[in-house]
Amino acid sequence: MTNLSKLFVYCLAALVGVKAEEAHGYRVSPIKMHYFDAYGRAESMRMLLEHAGANWEDNVLAGESFAAFKEAGHAEFSQLPVLEMEGRFYAQSTAALRLLGNKFGYYSADPYQAWEIDSMVEHALDFQTGLWRIKYAPNDDAKTAARENMFGEGAYLHKWLRGTEQRLVRNGNSGHVCGSSQTIADFALFSAFSSTALNNMSDFQKDISEHIDKYPNVKTYVEKQIEENAKRMDGRKKLAG
Ligand SMILES: N[C@@H](CCC(=O)N[C@@H](CS)C(=O)NCC(=O)O)C(=O)O
């Protein structure tokens, strides 16, 4: 075979390959996480995508780029995060996390198991909402009151950690909070710890980490999840929260 014929055969094979890949959906654009430069409401999804080995990337928005993103109609409720996948834009972080869970095998078709998972996702969000109330309090008095509600004697943090501990015990302290494998509940729960207690740039690190030792199952869970999410933990940008 001459060099020219070899080149022709090579090009033909490459073209057929590309067409086959397109037909089977392999050559799709990366999944995009559109969010601000923060862990916030996007971190559980980023952890899932990294754990799944998905082809994904961050698109960090702020000011003008956020305005342009909204102007383009990509943020259905004018807020972030927005997950972009296969040409569609998905708002509402919990619903988008569940979508990823379904797509990548971190959710359950069983309604009772799904409740176990969803209830922990909400539990994790309650915790983060309490912290955001402190962080974004409109004035010093409101901040002090929100801090007291969260970290005061017998306040919400203690209820929250106790509830987390009990659920982990009920699940057999398997390193996962629901069942015996990683679910969106783990990404939601661990991302809450990773953004705060494990984050030396967080305003709340000390307030939270000093209490974790009182809950041995929570402590073990966090250690196991650090290993489970090592790829994300090692590779991610350091942010305050
Ligand atoms: N329920 C929504 C809440 C989204 C939300 O509050 N996003 C905030 C950032 S965490 C936001 O976009 N703030 C900017 C704005 O409202 O203009 C979700 O979970 O996605």
Ligand as a Chemical Component Dictionary entry (heavy atoms), coordinates in Angstrom:
data_LIG
# 
_chem_comp.id                   LIG 
_chem_comp.type                 NON-POLYMER 
_chem_comp.pdbx_formal_charge   0 
_chem_comp.three_letter_code    LIG 
# 
loop_
_chem_comp_atom.comp_id 
_chem_comp_atom.atom_id 
_chem_comp_atom.alt_atom_id 
_chem_comp_atom.type_symbol 
_chem_comp_atom.charge 
_chem_comp_atom.model_Cartn_x 
_chem_comp_atom.model_Cartn_y 
_chem_comp_atom.model_Cartn_z 
_chem_comp_atom.pdbx_ordinal 
LIG N1  N1  N 0 -33.001 27.257 46.096 1  
LIG C1  C1  C 0 -31.928 27.714 45.254 2  
LIG C2  C2  C 0 -31.265 28.903 45.939 3  
LIG C3  C3  C 0 -30.177 29.476 45.068 4  
LIG C4  C4  C 0 -29.502 30.680 45.718 5  
LIG O1  O1  O 0 -29.901 31.168 46.799 6  
LIG N2  N2  N 0 -28.450 31.139 45.054 7  
LIG C5  C5  C 0 -27.704 32.291 45.506 8  
LIG C6  C6  C 0 -26.251 31.885 45.762 9  
LIG S1  S1  S 0 -26.070 30.543 46.872 10 
LIG C7  C7  C 0 -27.689 33.332 44.396 11 
LIG O2  O2  O 0 -27.723 33.015 43.231 12 
LIG N3  N3  N 0 -27.565 34.605 44.796 13 
LIG C8  C8  C 0 -27.444 35.697 43.857 14 
LIG C9  C9  C 0 -28.738 36.344 43.524 15 
LIG O3  O3  O 0 -29.795 35.950 44.051 16 
LIG O4  O4  O 0 -28.702 37.286 42.713 17 
LIG C10 C10 C 0 -30.943 26.552 45.013 18 
LIG O5  O5  O 0 -30.818 25.696 45.886 19 
LIG O6  O6  O 0 -30.330 26.490 43.937 20 
# 
loop_
_chem_comp_bond.comp_id 
_chem_comp_bond.atom_id_1 
_chem_comp_bond.atom_id_2 
_chem_comp_bond.value_order 
_chem_comp_bond.pdbx_ordinal 
LIG N1  C1  SING 1  
LIG C1  C2  SING 2  
LIG C1  C10 SING 3  
LIG C2  C3  SING 4  
LIG C3  C4  SING 5  
LIG C4  O1  DOUB 6  
LIG C4  N2  SING 7  
LIG N2  C5  SING 8  
LIG C5  C6  SING 9  
LIG C5  C7  SING 10 
LIG C6  S1  SING 11 
LIG C7  O2  DOUB 12 
LIG C7  N3  SING 13 
LIG N3  C8  SING 14 
LIG C8  C9  SING 15 
LIG C9  O3  DOUB 16 
LIG C9  O4  SING 17 
LIG C10 O5  DOUB 18 
LIG C10 O6  SING 19 
# 
